[in-house]
Amino acid sequence: MKRIGKTTIKTCGFILLEVMLAVGIFSIGIIALGQCVDNCLRSQAAINQSQKARLALENRMAQIEAGEVQVGDEKAEELKGMFAGMKMRQKRVDLKAENENKEKLNGLFEVTVEVEWLGSNGDKQTAELKFIQLAIQGP
């Protein structure tokens, strides 16, 4: 065996094999870490879209309760501004409610507001808000 300094060629080959194995294990770890980061970023993007949809629903509910937006038959619209890319549908259904004396309660409506958007991977996402509205009759 040839000797190079105090090591043999066989020992040098073994060290090279150890280094290649270490680099391979390190590479697998980096790839796995990269996939974890990618999943975290996708999850955060989905959470942000969901929060934006909830904000759009809450805004519409406040507009309806304030009388700024009238709800009648089913209606759909494309949202603009910070909610661009979202489609909102709203409808109102007359509630058939009675009090404890079996008298019909008039002016109660169930309002449904729904937002639809495309998720980061292209699938359709929806969020819905239902609430009861009391129609106040003028004098």
C-alpha positions in Angstrom: 0.0 0.0 0.0 1.2 3.5 -0.8 1.5 5.8 2.1 0.6 9.5 1.7 1.9 11.2 4.8 0.7 9.0 7.7 -2.5 7.8 5.9 -2.9 5.0 3.3 -4.9 5.2 0.1 -7.5 2.8 1.6 -8.1 5.2 4.5 -8.4 8.2 2.1 -11.1 6.3 0.2 -13.0 5.6 3.4 -12.9 9.2 4.4 -14.2 10.2 0.9 -17.1 7.7 1.3 -17.9 9.1 4.8 -18.0 12.7 3.4 -20.2 11.7 0.4 -22.6 9.9 2.8 -22.7 12.9 5.1 -23.4 15.3 2.2 -26.2 12.9 1.0 -27.9 12.9 4.5 -27.5 16.7 4.7 -29.1 17.1 1.3 -32.1 14.9 2.2 -32.6 17.0 5.4 -32.4 20.3 3.5 -35.0 19.0 0.9 -37.3 17.9 3.8 -36.9 21.3 5.5 -37.7 23.1 2.2 -40.9 21.1 1.8 -41.9 22.0 5.4 -41.4 25.7 4.7 -43.4 25.4 1.5 -46.3 23.8 3.4 -46.2 26.5 6.0 -46.3 29.2 3.4 -49.3 27.5 1.7 -51.1 27.2 5.0 -50.5 30.8 5.8 -51.8 31.9 2.4 -55.0 29.8 2.9 -55.4 31.4 6.4 -55.0 34.9 5.0 -57.7 34.2 2.3 -60.1 32.8 4.9 -59.6 35.8 7.1 -60.2 38.1 4.2 -63.4 36.2 3.4 -64.6 36.5 7.0 -63.9 40.2 6.9 -66.0 40.6 3.7 -68.9 38.7 5.3 -68.7 40.8 8.5 -68.6 44.0 6.5 -71.7 43.0 4.5 -73.6 42.0 7.6 -72.8 45.4 9.1 -74.0 47.1 5.9 -77.2 45.1 5.9 -77.9 45.8 9.6 -77.2 49.5 9.1 -79.7 49.6 6.1 -76.9 50.6 3.7 -77.5 47.5 1.6 -81.0 46.1 1.0 -81.5 42.4 0.8 -84.3 41.0 -1.3 -84.2 38.2 -3.8 -81.0 36.2 -4.2 -78.2 38.4 -5.6 -74.6 37.8 -6.6 -71.7 40.2 -7.2 -68.0 40.3 -7.8 -66.2 42.1 -5.0 -63.6 44.8 -5.7 -60.7 46.4 -3.9 -59.0 44.3 -1.3 -61.6 41.6 -1.8 -60.9 41.3 -5.6 -61.3 37.7 -6.8 -64.1 36.9 -4.4 -67.8 36.5 -5.4 -70.5 37.3 -2.9 -74.0 35.9 -2.9 -76.7 37.0 -0.5 -80.4 36.0 0.0 -83.2 36.6 2.4 -85.8 34.0 3.5 -88.9 34.8 5.4 -88.9 32.9 8.8 -92.1 31.1 9.7 -91.8 31.8 13.4 -94.5 31.8 16.1 -94.5 33.0 19.7 -95.6 31.0 22.6 -99.2 31.9 21.9 -98.9 30.4 18.4 -99.2 33.9 16.9 -97.1 34.5 13.7 -94.1 36.8 14.1 -93.9 39.1 11.1 -90.8 40.8 9.8 -88.3 38.2 10.7 -85.9 37.1 8.0 -83.0 34.7 7.8 -80.2 36.4 5.8 -77.5 34.2 4.2 -74.3 35.8 2.9 -71.8 33.6 1.1 -68.3 34.4 -0.3 -66.6 32.1 -2.8 -63.0 32.3 -4.0 -60.3 30.1 -5.6 -57.8 28.7 -3.2 -54.0 28.8 -3.7 -54.1 25.3 -5.4 -57.1 26.3 -7.6 -59.9 24.6 -5.7 -63.1 26.5 -4.9 -63.4 27.8 -1.3 -66.5 29.1 0.4 -67.4 30.8 3.7 -71.0 31.5 4.8 -72.7 33.7 7.4 -76.3 33.4 8.5 -78.1 35.8 10.8 -81.6 36.9 11.6 -82.9 40.3 10.5 -85.8 42.2 11.9 -87.6 44.3 9.2 -88.5 47.6 11.0 -91.7 49.1 9.6 -91.9 52.9 9.3 -94.6 54.9 11.2 
